[in-house]
Amino acid sequence: MFEPIDEKELEKLKGQINKKVTVNQPKNFLEFIRNLPKGTLILSIVLIILTLVVNGFALLGYDLYVSSIFFGAYYKTLINAHFEIYRFLSYGFIHTDFFHLAMNVFALVNLGNFIERIYGAQKFVLTIILGIIMGGLFVYIANGNELVVGISAGLYAILGVLFVYLYETGLIRQPLIQAQVWRMVMINVLINFLPQVSMVGHVGGLIAGLF
């Protein structure tokens, strides 16, 4: 177990973090949106728009999964047959159902409100992009021909960054932080055993974030 960090050192560190991550409490939803970090807000808008487009085509009579493939979902056959390597990235911005979208946007906003304020929009977005690509590569190597969508691998990359940050700052030494990290780990382990969840892709994203 880690030894608890010195209280004076902890308070100093908290002050440094608060300068970066503290924003005024929003009075309404529109103010909450305006207070979101730029990268988090842009990514959330892109995810919502693309989900509406994919499902809109489905409402017009197209098969939902065919529609998602058309707009960039990961599909190994097309990567191999037509060298559509852009799918290693584009799949991360495609969602086929609104519950999946809501869960991922919720996680994106929560992580972005902390990590993006510390590292900036450029590094935050770049980390998500690298996580998505690494997740896609892991799926390509480990799995057969399956349809994969969602930004989860990118979110796992941000989790990797969070773990490294907590370790490097010494915050992981705090029992309360340790308990929260363990709860986060257990929840994400259980999520990976749900149907239609790509554990391999998540692992790839996490490794990208740790690096």
N, C-alpha and C positions, 0 to 999 in steps of 0.2 A: 504493500500500500504506500501511496505518496504521503509525505509529511505535510500537514497544513501549511500554507504559505503565511508568512509574517503579516499581521493585521495592517501595519502601516504600509507595507508593500502592496497589499491587496487593495487598500483604499486609494493609493496612488494610481494603481492600474485601472480601477473602476472609473476614476476621474478621467483618465485618458480615453477609455472606451466611450464614456458618456458624451464626451465632446464630439465624437464622431457619429454616434448612433442615436442620440437623443433628438427627438423632434417634438413640436408642440402637439398636445392631444387634439386630434381632429374633432370638430364640432358636428360634422355630418359626413355622409359618404363621399360627396364630391371633394371635400377637403382632404379626406383620407386618400383618395386617388391622387390628388395633386401633391401630397406629401410623399408618395412612393418614390424611391430612387429611380432614376431615368431608365436604367437597363431593365430593372424589374418590371416597370410599367410598360415599356415597349414590347418586351417578351410576352407579357400577359395579354396585351392587345392582339399581337400576332397569333397566339394560340387560340384565342376566342374567335377571331375572324376566320381562321382556317377551319376550325371545327364547324362553324356555321356554314361555310362554303361546302365542305364535304357532306354534311348532313342535308344541305339544301339540294345538292345533286341527287341524293338518295330519295328525297321527297318528290323529285321530278320523275322518278321511276328507275333510276340507275341503282344497281346493287351497291349497298353501303361499302362493302370491302373493295369492290372494283373501283368505286369512287376514291377511296383512300389511297389505293395503289396509283391511280391516275395522278393524284396530287403529291405523291412522293413517299408513300409508306415503304418500309423496308420489305423487299421481296427478293429472295435469293436468286430465283430463276431469271428475273430480269437483269440482275447485277451480272450474272454469269453470261447470259445469252446476248445482252446488248451493252454490257460494260457500263451500266448506269450507276456509277460509283457515287453520284450525288445522293443516292438513297441512304448512304451511311450517315448523312447529316439531316436530310430533309424529313426522315421519318420522325425525328424528335419533335417536330412542330405540328404533327398530325395527330388528331384524336378522333375516335369514332363514336364515343358516347360522352354525354355531358357530365356524368358522375365522375368518370376518369379525369376529364378536363378540370372539374371543380376541385378535386383532390390535389391535382398537380399545381393548379394556380394558387391554391391555398398554401401549399408547401413552398412554392416559389416566392410568394409575398413574404411569408414568415422568414425564410432564409435570406431573401434579398434585403429586407429591412435591417438585417444585422450585418451580413457578410459584405454586401455591396457598399454599405456606408464606410466600412473599414478599408476595403481594397480598391474601391472605385468601380465605375460601370464597365470600363474596358476589360479589366481583369476578371470581373464577375461574369460577363457575357462570354469571354474567351474560355473560361473554365467550363461553362456549361456546354459550349460547342465542342470542346475537346472530350468532355465526358460522353456526349451523345455519339461522337465518332468512335471512341474507344468501346462503348457499349455495343455499337453496331458491328464492330470488328470481332468482338468476343462472340456475338451471336452467330456471325458468319462462320467462324472457325468451329464453334462447338455444336451448333444446331443444324438441322436440315432446312428444307424449304418451308418457312413459316412467315406469316404476316406479323410485323412488329410495328407498333406506333407508340408515341408518347415521349415526353421529355424527361421521364424518370431517371434515365442514365445520367443526364445532365444535373439533375437534382442530387443524385448520389455523389457526383463529383463535388458539388458544393458542400455536402456533408463531410466528404473527405477533407476539404479545406477547413471546415469548422473544427474537426477533430485535431488537425495539425495546429490550428490557431490556439485551441484550448491547451494543448500540450506545451507549445512554445512560450505562451504567456504565463504558464504556471497555474492557470485557473483550474486545470484538471485535478489539482491537488486538493481542491475544496470538496468535502464530502457531499455537499448539496449538488455541486456540478457533476460529480461522479455519479450520483443517483440518477440525475436527469439524463446523462449520457447513456447509462445502462438501460433506462426505460426506452430511450430512442432506439438503441441497438436492438432490444427485444422486439419492439413494435415492427421495425423494419425487417427483422428476421422472419417474423410471422407473416408479414405481407408477402414475402417471397415464396411462401407455400400456397398462396391463393391461386385458384385456376386462372389461366391466361396471363400470368405474370412472368416476365423473363428474368429469372434470377441471374442468369449468365450476363445479360446486359447490364443489370444493376452492379454486379461485381466489376465489370469493365469500367463503368462510370466512376465507381468509388476509387479504384486504383488510379485513374486519371487525376482525380482530385487530390489524392494523397501525394502524388508526385508533383 
